Amino acid sequence: MPPLAIVTILALASLAHAQSDSFDRIKSAYAPYLNDADPLSLPIKIKSLSSDEYKFWRGSKDLFFQWGKQNCQDWLKDAKAFLPNHGDLHLGNIGSYVSEDGLNTLAFGMVDFDDSARLPFEFELLQGVITLDLIARQNKIELSTDQRAQLDQKLFDTDKLAVNSRRNATETLKADPTVAKLLSKAGKKPYADELAKYTQDGKFRRFVKKKDKLTDILDPVDSSRFDAFAQALLDAAKHDERLAKLMPDTDLKQLRKKIKDVVRRTRVDSSGSQGLFKYLVLLETPFSGVDHDIILYLKQEIPTAAERSGIVPLDPRSPGERCAADMDKMTDPRAFICSWAELAGKSYWVSFKEPWSDEIAFDDVKNLDQLTQMAVIWGNVVGATHRDEGRFEIILPRLTPAVQTQIRDRAAAYLTYQQAAFTSFTQSPQTAQFIATVAEAIRRIESN
């Protein structure tokens, strides 16, 4: 059967499902984990998802894996093809991070492992092809059929080379202009700038703006809860030798005294983990050898989109432990801090806020050459991640021309599916109501 006919059949088979109320399907998958006490937790996520189709892709992975469960059964039945996957890979989750080599050292690779899961390796390549196509659509880059095929082939070929390489993504890509620019930020900005951005006079600000636009809402946490945060951070140090070395011989009483302030953070434009609990903890000079205050970051983790869809079973580890362990496994070098803790019956990934790391901005991609550059970056990052686990036995023998065609066909089918789902989502009366709710809340905050 010709490839176009296959794409058409796949697209038509799932179109009716996409045209059902995608609002309800996203809400039912995600809402059970949200903060019930915060009336903005779901509305602010809905507002972000409705912004454009690319943001919808970034924040609606439940739909992607529900679709994959129906349309990728052959991959899912190939048990030997399963590898640790990022689970939510897009350009906003590829970038620089502070490495365990020191505060002034940045590395490059995958970041933000909220949805990591063991999946067939084909899923990360499928997400790559979908992402490149959506960037072209979003940024109005016209692609012919041949150009699109060549772009996909560049991603596949680069992945093959990287998975067969001895180098990590930082080593492979350090000369790439986009990557070099991100890596050049190491140590350029003093940590005092980060403290000034989020705090004033030893307390967190009420909100943060960038160019007069509200970016973060910081809700104070009552000091009666600080003991619980101290215990969670002490547990995090027990789970991570890097954090333990930074805070040697610190006991619960000492750590509690170092807590100056705690806030619950809401990122206004975030689309992926929006609505979940995120806390910033301001500590007075907690790190040995570092003579300034530090902000630690606790980010709630929940069962991944792949788990919520039923495409894979629930991980036996707590979500925070799974996130931290998978990040350590899939980054080389490892991050400066990467731990986990439990707090008030919820699971958290523990890291720290710093001003140097950054992700690739999809809206900077303006033409075919830059889009091809993104394909090379994607292939290198994904391939390097898997180079030490089953590269010959798992990936290379399976990534045949037939499978590459299959990935292209399924990407085209999913794009048709998502376009219908996005239209359904944005036309839902509930979406419009939630957008109005968020707009009014932001207006009140900014007027105070």
Summary of the structure (lengths in Angstrom):
residues: 448
radius of gyration: 21.8
end to end distance: 63.0
largest distance: 69.4
contacts: 1499
relative contact order: 0.21
helix: 54%
strand: 16%
